[in-house]
Amino acid sequence: MTNVTPLPSRQAPPRVQTDRAGFGKLRAELHSRVADQDLVDVWTDLNFPERRLVLKSAGLQVDATQQISQLSKPERDAVRAAIHRMSSYATGLKDQLRNRTQHPSAELASHARQALAEGNTKAALHWLSLIEKGVA
């Protein structure tokens, strides 16, 4: 086993092309300039009690009157994560409320109420018996 020769390997092209005329550096600079622009927009639209709530959710104890640019990168990331969590939670609650339907017997009960209002006790008893049987 002393005369084992390695198999020939192909040279793979580099995954990242070399920078062309500094465009990669320019692209990175532009990305860094707008990295937190969406967070800046959200932060400026929040009033101070909402900012305090977001900061508390992020586990930060900084002044809510500060601009987002005054926070460090880890603090901005924590604020972004807190906003995302709160937004997801609010969306979930909204979906639950939207998808909540009436109990099936609610419609039968409304028919029974209508029959009572009209003085039709026979019909009201019919609707109530359906509710008691658990038809709906």
C-alpha positions as CSV (number, residue, x, y, z in Angstrom):
1,M,0.0,0.0,0.0
2,T,3.0,2.3,-0.1
3,N,2.7,3.0,-3.8
4,V,-0.9,4.5,-3.7
5,T,-1.3,7.4,-6.1
6,P,-4.1,9.9,-5.7
7,L,-6.8,10.1,-8.3
8,P,-6.6,13.1,-10.6
9,S,-9.0,15.9,-9.6
10,R,-10.6,18.6,-11.7
11,Q,-10.1,22.2,-10.8
12,A,-13.5,23.6,-10.1
13,P,-14.1,27.3,-11.0
14,P,-14.3,29.6,-8.0
15,R,-17.8,30.0,-6.6
16,V,-17.4,33.8,-6.4
17,Q,-16.1,35.7,-9.4
18,T,-13.3,38.1,-8.8
19,D,-14.4,41.7,-8.2
20,R,-14.9,43.5,-11.5
21,A,-13.9,47.2,-11.4
22,G,-14.9,47.5,-7.7
23,F,-18.6,46.7,-8.3
24,G,-18.6,44.1,-5.5
25,K,-17.3,46.6,-3.0
26,L,-19.9,49.2,-4.2
27,R,-22.7,46.6,-4.0
28,A,-21.6,45.7,-0.4
29,E,-21.6,49.4,0.5
30,L,-25.1,49.9,-0.9
31,H,-26.4,46.9,1.0
32,S,-24.9,48.2,4.2
33,R,-26.5,51.6,3.7
34,V,-30.1,50.2,3.3
35,A,-29.7,47.2,5.6
36,D,-31.9,48.7,8.3
37,Q,-34.0,51.0,6.2
38,D,-37.2,48.9,6.7
39,L,-36.5,48.9,10.5
40,V,-36.0,52.7,10.4
41,D,-39.4,53.1,8.7
42,V,-41.2,50.9,11.3
43,W,-39.4,52.5,14.2
44,T,-40.3,56.0,13.1
45,D,-44.0,55.0,12.8
46,L,-44.1,53.6,16.3
47,N,-45.2,55.9,19.2
48,F,-43.1,55.9,22.4
49,P,-45.3,53.4,24.4
50,E,-45.1,51.0,21.4
51,R,-41.3,51.5,21.2
52,R,-41.0,50.8,24.9
53,L,-43.0,47.6,24.4
54,V,-40.8,46.5,21.5
55,L,-37.7,47.2,23.5
56,K,-39.0,45.3,26.5
57,S,-39.9,42.4,24.2
58,A,-36.4,42.5,22.8
59,G,-34.9,42.4,26.3
60,L,-33.3,45.8,26.0
61,Q,-33.2,48.6,28.5
62,V,-32.5,51.6,26.3
63,D,-34.3,54.9,25.9
64,A,-37.3,54.7,23.6
65,T,-36.7,58.2,22.3
66,Q,-33.5,57.1,20.6
67,Q,-33.3,56.7,16.9
68,I,-32.8,53.2,15.6
69,S,-29.4,54.3,14.1
70,Q,-28.2,55.0,17.7
71,L,-28.6,51.4,18.6
72,S,-25.8,48.9,18.1
73,K,-26.1,46.1,15.5
74,P,-27.0,43.4,18.0
75,E,-29.6,45.7,19.6
76,R,-31.1,46.4,16.1
77,D,-31.2,42.7,15.4
78,A,-33.0,42.1,18.7
79,V,-35.5,44.8,17.9
80,R,-36.1,43.4,14.5
81,A,-36.7,39.9,16.0
82,A,-39.1,41.3,18.6
83,I,-41.1,43.1,15.9
84,H,-41.2,40.0,13.8
85,R,-42.4,37.9,16.8
86,M,-45.0,40.4,17.8
87,S,-46.2,40.7,14.2
88,S,-46.4,36.9,13.8
89,Y,-48.3,36.7,17.1
90,A,-50.8,39.4,16.0
91,T,-51.3,37.7,12.7
92,G,-52.0,34.4,14.4
93,L,-54.6,36.0,16.7
94,K,-56.2,37.8,13.8
95,D,-56.4,34.5,11.9
96,Q,-58.0,32.7,14.9
97,L,-60.6,35.4,15.2
98,R,-61.3,35.4,11.5
99,N,-61.7,31.6,11.4
100,R,-63.8,31.4,14.5
101,T,-67.3,30.3,13.6
102,Q,-70.5,30.3,15.6
103,H,-71.5,27.2,17.4
104,P,-73.7,25.1,15.2
105,S,-76.6,25.5,17.5
106,A,-76.5,29.3,17.4
107,E,-78.5,29.3,14.2
108,L,-81.1,27.0,15.7
109,A,-81.3,29.2,18.8
110,S,-81.9,32.2,16.6
111,H,-84.8,30.4,14.9
112,A,-86.2,29.5,18.3
113,R,-86.0,33.1,19.5
114,Q,-87.7,34.3,16.3
115,A,-90.5,31.7,16.8
116,L,-91.0,32.9,20.4
117,A,-91.1,36.6,19.3
118,E,-93.8,35.6,16.8
119,G,-95.7,33.7,19.6
120,N,-95.3,30.4,17.9
121,T,-94.4,28.1,20.8
122,K,-94.8,25.0,18.8
123,A,-92.0,26.0,16.4
124,A,-89.9,27.3,19.3
125,L,-90.1,23.9,21.0
126,H,-89.2,22.2,17.8
127,W,-86.0,24.3,17.5
128,L,-85.2,23.7,21.1
129,S,-85.6,20.0,20.8
130,L,-83.2,19.9,17.8
131,I,-80.7,21.8,20.0
132,E,-81.2,19.3,22.9
133,K,-80.7,16.3,20.6
134,G,-77.5,17.8,19.4
135,V,-78.5,17.8,15.7
136,A,-76.3,20.8,15.1
